[in-house]
Every structure is written in C-alpha cells, then in structure tokens.
Amino acid sequence: MTRYAIYRIHYGLDFLDKSLDSIINHVDKIFIFWSKQPWYKKCQNLPPMNEDIKHFLNNEYQHSPGKITLWEREYDTPLNQYKLMYDEICKFMPHPTQTLMMEPDMVWGNDIEKIWEIKDSETSFKQIEFWKSEKYYVPRTQERPGPTLYNGTVPTTLKGCFGNKKLVHPTYTCYNYGFCVSPETMLYKHEVALQSSKYISDSLPAKEWYKDKWLNWTPETTDLEVAEKHKHKIKKALPYGT
C-alpha cells in the first residue's frame, strides 16, 4: 500500500503549511509541482508576487527529508493537469496504490483519517469554504468538488483535482481557505483571472469583484461568486459554527 499526495501551486503560500501538515502523516510521499508563471503566459503588468516555494519548503520542512519532492513545471491549461503530473511521477517512482490530489488552500480535519477506507476508483470530497477568516463561510448553490482520492491509475482529469465532478462523497469534508489569502495574493489572483480566463475557457470574473465583494466586504454583501455570470451561486457569507 503506497500513498501519494500531489499538489500544483502557482501562487498562495498563505496556507500551504497548514495544508501539508494536515496530510503529511497520512501519505508516503508528497509531490508539489510549482509553476512560476500563470497558465496564460501573456499576462501583463501583474501585481508583485515574489513567493519562493523552494525556499519555504527548505526552511519549514527540514524535519521531513525525502517526504516532499518539489518539481518546477509550467503548464498552459488546467485541463488534465493532475493526470499529467501523476503520469510524470510514475515515470520515476513506483505506481501508488492511492493518490490524493490537493490544492494549497485545501486543509483536512479529522476526516483525513477515514478517506483511505474508500475503495472506489475516484472520490472527491466536499469543502467548507471559509470567507476571509474562519468566522464566516460561503455555501454555494452548486457544490464544488475539492480534494480527490484515486485508487489505482488516475484517469483524465478536468480543470480541478477531479475527473468526474459527480463522484462526491456524501459526508467527508475538508476546509478551503482560498478566500482567506492575503490582500496581495488575492489582488494577484484576481488580475490573473481577469487577463487569462477567456484563454483557458473559464468563466470571466467580475472586474470589480476584488474591491467591491472581497476587499471591502461586509456581512451584508451579496452575490460573492467571482464569475460575473454566476455571482448568484454564492449568495452571502454566513457565520461559521453558529
């Protein structure tokens, strides 16, 4: 029984340590694919983003030699990216029995103990998406699959960790901190989305989302989804744990 976890990261060191710490004792190896450029390579005049994933890992995970492998790779589209990363790993490493696909803002709680019992070929997991802090979360009208566990060979994947967004476990859940990053990271993330979405066939973001919906958010702010055409899919942030 061999277990791998696979990440892809371009920006967002804010919660990578929290994410890694939530899984590191449950897998044999962690592979992080670091892209220094966005998928769309012609973005211009982007806000500063000077994160150094290699330096971060060398400093924060010296106590885990050989557990985490960092590869620098560039991709032009999120489509099938996790499958490509898996295939590259399998060229040099033994094929894993189980593979957990992760993003750097996904953090597991106690359910990480239970997921390994699943024997289906593919299972994604629900997410509790925090909004700006752990005090609020954003329920969606249509849930977005989060981390995905594969037993055996990984098939073609879509733009996220999953290959089939309908294969979601009914109860096991992780946390997502993607809306809790620093203002600098969120500004960069939004600007990249504005310039690149149409080239990677993503929904176009609302131009004023960063300022109007996120930066200057109040508990009364509504229609929080980034995509202009789908802003109603996150109606409002609600208090968490009440």
N, C-alpha and C positions, 0 to 999 in steps of 0.2 A: 504494500500500500504506500504509494508516493503521492504527496500533495504539493501542488504548486499554487502560488498566487501571482497574478500578472496585473501590472499597472501600466497605464500610459499617462504621462504628465507633460504638459507644456507650461502652464502657469499654476500657481497656487500652492506654495509651501505652507500656507496657514495651518492646515490640518493634516498634513502628510504624516507627521509623527503620531498623531492621535489615531489615524487610520492604521498605520503599520503596527502600533502597539496592540491594537485590538485583534490582530490576526497572527502575529509573529510566532506565538507559541502553539499555533494550530496547523501550521504548514511546515513542510520540509525546506522549501526554497521560495524566495520572493524575487521576482524579476520586474524591474522598473525600466520601462522604455521612455527615455527623455527626449522630447523634441524641442529644440531651441527656437524653432520657427512655427508659426501657425500653419494649418493645413493649406490655406491660401497664401502663397508666397509673395504676393504683390501688395500686401497691406502697406500703407504709408503713414508716416507721422504718428506712430503709435505712442501712447504714454510710456514712460520708462518701466521696464520690467527686468530687473537685474538679478533674478534668482539663480543660484548655483546649486543644483541638486546634488552634484558630486561632493561638493564641499560640505553640504548639510549632512549627507549620509556618513561621510568620513568622521565628522565630529560627533554626531548623535548616536551612531550605531557601531562604535568601535567594539562594544561588548558582544557583538554578534558576527564575528568574522566568518565569511563564507555563506552566511544565511541570505544576504541580499546582494543581488547582482544588478548593476546598472549598465544599460546599453544605450548609447546615443543613436537615435534613428529619426529620420524625417519621413513624414507621410503627407500625401496630397489630399486625402479624403479620410473621414472617419469610417466610411463604409468598409466592412470586412477587416478593419484594422486589428481587432483582437485575434481573429483567425490567423492573420499574417504573423503576429507576434508569437502566437503559440507554435506555428509551423517552424519559425526560425529557432525557437528554443529546442524543439525536438530534433533539429539537425545536430545539436551538440550535446544534448542531455538525454537521459533515459525518458521515455514517454511516461507521463504521470498517470496515476490511476484516477485522480480527481484534480480538477483545475478550477480555481476561484478567480473570476475576472472582477477587478476592482478599479475604482477611480479614487483620486487622492482626497476627495471630500467625503468619502463613504466610511463610516465608523460603525463597528459592530458592538452590540451589547451582549447580553447573555445568550442570545440565540445562536451565536457562533459555535457554541458547544453542541448544538443539536443538528446543524445542517448536514454534517458528514454522514448521518444515517440515511440520507436520501440516496436512492439508487437509480432514479430516473436519469436519462441521458442529459437532460438540460432542465434546470430550475432557476428561475430568477426570484428575487425577493423584494418585498415591498419596502418603501422608505418613509420614514418620518422626516420631512424636510423642515429644518429649523429656519426661522426668518430673523436674520441679524443677530440673534442670540438664542440661547436655549429657553428663553422665556416665551417665545412665540413659534408657531409652526404654520405651514400653509397646506391645507388639504386641497387636493385637485379634484376636479370633476371627472377626470380620467387619469387613473394612476399611472405613474411612470416606472417601469421596471428598473431595479437597481442592480446590485451585485448579482452575478450569475454563476452557478456551480455546474460544471460539466463532469460527467462520469464517462471516462474513455475519451475518444477522439473528439476534438472540438470541430463543429461544422462551420459553415459560412455564418458570419455574424453581421448584424446590421450596424447602425451608427453608434450603438451603445455596447454594453457588455454582452448583450443577448442576441440570439439568432431567431427566437420566436417569442414575441412580447406577450403571447397568451399563456405561456408556461410559467405562471407566477404562483409561488407557494401561498396558500390561503392565510397563514398566520405568521410565519417567521419574518422578522423585520429588522432592518438596520437603520441607522441615522444618517442623514445627509446634511452637510454643513456648507453646501455650495452657495447659499445666500448669506453666509456669515463671514465671508472673507473680508479682508481689509478694504477700505475705500480705494486704495491704489490698485489692488488686484481687480476689484470689480470694475473700475473705470477701464482698465486694460481689456478685461474680458468682454465688456460691452462694446468697446470700439472695434475689437477684432471681429465680433459678431456682425456689427454694422457693415464692415467692409467685405466680409467673406461669405456671409450666409448664402447669397444667391449663387455663388460658385460651387458650393458643396450641397446645394439643394436643401438647405434648411429654411425654415420659416423666417421671414425678415423681422428683426426686432424693432420695437417702437423706438424712435430716435431719442425721445426724452425720458425713456424708462429709467436710466441711471439716476438722473436728478430728481424727477418727479415721483417715481414709485419707490426707489430704493434709498437714495441718499437722504431725502427729506421726508421719508415715510413717517406717518403717524398711525396709531391703531385704527383710525377711521379711513385710511387709504384703501381703495378698492381696485380690482382688476390688475392684479400684480404679475401675471404671467408676462415674460419678456416679449414673446412674439406678438406683434401687433394684431394679427388676425385671431389669435387665441387668448387674448388677455383675460377674457372672462373665465378661463379654465382654472385660474387661481383667484377666487373672488375676494378673499380677505385673509389676513393673518389672524390666527386665533391664539389665545393664551394656551400654553402647553402645561399639561399636568394639573389642570383645574377641573 
